[in-house]
Amino acid sequence: MKINKDDIKKRIIYRASYRGTKEMDVLISSFVKSIINDMTNEELLELEKFVNLSDEDLIKLNKNFNNIKKQNMNKIYKSFFNFKPL
């Protein structure tokens, strides 16, 4: 199956911008915009999975960040946990 990179980017940006709470909209959309243009097709698919996580799941991940084995994290998660919004 051929991956249309522009379509995936549009879906990711839309989902990142309309999450349910304004705070998560701002956080996730600014994170996505900071990394989306430098990603491979495989990374975009991983990013799409990431932005489709619920806000509650993302908060749980953030709270448990210090207990997660860093070597088992993919590039998206590492980038998110290191992301510093303006």
C-alpha positions in Angstrom: 0.0 0.0 0.0 1.4 3.4 -1.0 1.6 5.9 1.8 0.5 9.5 0.9 2.7 11.5 3.1 0.7 14.7 2.8 -2.5 13.0 3.8 -1.0 11.5 6.8 0.5 14.8 7.9 -2.9 16.5 7.5 -4.6 13.8 9.6 -1.9 14.1 12.3 -2.0 17.9 12.4 -5.8 17.9 12.6 -5.9 15.3 15.4 -3.1 17.1 17.3 -5.1 20.4 17.1 -8.5 19.1 18.2 -8.0 16.9 21.2 -10.7 17.9 23.7 -8.9 20.3 26.0 -7.3 23.6 24.9 -4.2 22.8 26.9 -3.6 19.5 25.2 -4.5 21.1 21.8 -1.7 23.6 22.3 0.8 21.2 23.7 0.4 18.3 21.2 -0.1 20.6 18.1 3.1 22.6 18.9 5.0 19.3 19.5 3.8 17.9 16.2 4.6 21.0 14.2 8.1 21.0 15.6 8.9 17.5 14.3 6.5 16.6 11.5 8.5 17.8 8.5 11.6 15.8 9.4 10.0 12.4 9.7 10.1 9.3 7.5 7.0 7.5 6.4 7.4 4.9 9.2 7.9 7.7 11.8 4.8 9.5 10.6 2.8 6.3 11.1 4.1 6.1 14.7 3.3 9.8 15.2 -0.2 9.1 14.0 -0.6 6.4 16.6 0.8 8.7 19.3 -1.6 11.6 18.5 -4.5 9.1 18.6 -3.8 8.2 22.2 -6.3 9.7 24.6 -5.4 12.7 26.7 -5.6 10.4 29.8 -3.1 8.0 28.3 -0.7 10.8 27.5 -1.0 12.1 31.1 -0.4 8.6 32.5 2.7 8.3 30.3 4.0 11.6 31.4 3.5 10.8 35.1 5.2 7.4 34.7 8.1 8.8 32.5 10.8 8.2 35.1 9.7 4.5 35.5 9.7 3.8 31.8 12.9 2.1 30.5 14.3 4.7 28.1 15.8 2.1 25.7 12.3 0.7 25.0 10.9 4.1 24.0 10.6 5.0 20.3 11.8 8.3 18.8 8.3 9.9 19.1 8.1 9.3 22.9 11.6 10.4 23.5 11.0 13.6 21.5 7.8 14.3 23.3 9.2 13.9 26.8 12.1 16.1 25.8 9.9 18.7 24.2 9.8 22.1 25.8 6.9 24.2 24.6 7.4 28.0 24.3 
